[in-house]
Amino acid sequence: MSSARKIPSPPPSLIEALRMGRRVLIIGHENPDGDSLGSSVALARALCQLGKDVTLGYRGRLYNHLLFLLDQLTSSLVEVEPSDLPKFDLMVLVDCAHPNRVWPGFSDFQLLPPWIVIDHHPMDPPKSGPMAIYRDPKASSSGELMFSVIQSLGAVFDQLMAEALLAALMSDTGFFSQANATPESLRQASVLLAAGARSDYVVGRLKRDWTQARVKLLRLALATMELNLSGLLSSMLISQEMMDEAEASLDDMEGFVEYPRAMAGSEVAALFRVDGHGHTRVSLRSTANYNVGELAASFGGGGHSQAAAYTDPSPDPAKARESFLAQAHQFIKPR
Ligand SMILES: [Mn+2]
C-alpha cells in the first residue's frame, strides 16, 4: 500500500538562492531523460516569469521524443562546457547531485558559480559543495520536487510548464504505473491537468511517434528475449548488427526495457544494448523484491532501487549478458 506521505518543502535557502540569482544556468545530467529535461524546462519557464536571465543548459544527447519539451522555449538552450560556467551567478543542478554527472570526470570546482541541487537520487553531493540542496530519494521524480520549488517561488503554472512537469512525472513513474506513483505524484498530476496540461498530448509525444526503424529494431530485439535464473530474470539484446540492419539510431530503442519487464514471473528485467561509444549499456528494472540499484553499483553503475544502469566495457551485448549472469545469480534468487 502506498503512503499518503507528503514530500518535505524545499529549504528556504534554496528558494532564496533562486530569488537572488540573475544569470541562472539550469542543467540536468548528461543525456537528460524526461524527468531531468522536463523539470529543467519547467524551472526555466518559472524563472523567466520572475524576470531572470535564464539559460537552459544540457550536455550530451537530446532525445527525439523529448524535443517537444523545447517548443516555445523562452530561455536560450546551450550545450554547456565547463569553461562557460563563470558566466553565470547561479547554477541549478537538476536530477543529479554532482557536476561529474553532467561532465564526466569534472573536477575543476574553481569554475563553478554558486550552485544548488534539486534531485531524487540516493547519491550525496560532493562535500565542498552546493549552497543549498533539495534532495529526497523517496520522491518519484525530480519533477515532483520541482513542482514544490515552483510553487514556493510563487510562479504560476502555465500550460507549457505544466506539460513539462507532467512529462517529468510520467517519465519516472512509467506513466504512473510503478510503485513510486504515490497519492502525492497523482495529486500533482491533477493540479497540472487543471493548469492546462494535455495528458493525451504528452503521452503521445513520449511514447508514440514510432519510426519504421524502431519497429524493425524491436522485431529483431524481441528475438533475443531470454529468461534466466529460474525465470526471475528476463533480458533482451540490441547489437550493432541489429542497429545497422534496422538503420536505427540510439533514440529508436528508448523504453525497450519495458518488453523484458512485461514477462510474467520476471522480477528483474535487463536490456543489454550498444551505447554508441563501443561499449554495452545495461538498463535494469525490478519489482520491489529486488534492489537493482545495489546490483548496478556492484558493476560500477548506479540508480534507484527499481531502476538502475551500468556500462559493461564489452562492445558485444551478448558478452555483457554472460558477464552479468555470471555474477547476478548470487543476487537474483528465489525468495
Ligand atoms: Mn529522475
Boltz pocket constraint, residues with backbone or C-beta under 6 A from the ligand:
constraints:
  - pocket:
      binder: B
      contacts: [[A, 35], [A, 36], [A, 95], [A, 120], [A, 140], [A, 141], [A, 142], [A, 172]]
      max_distance: 6.0
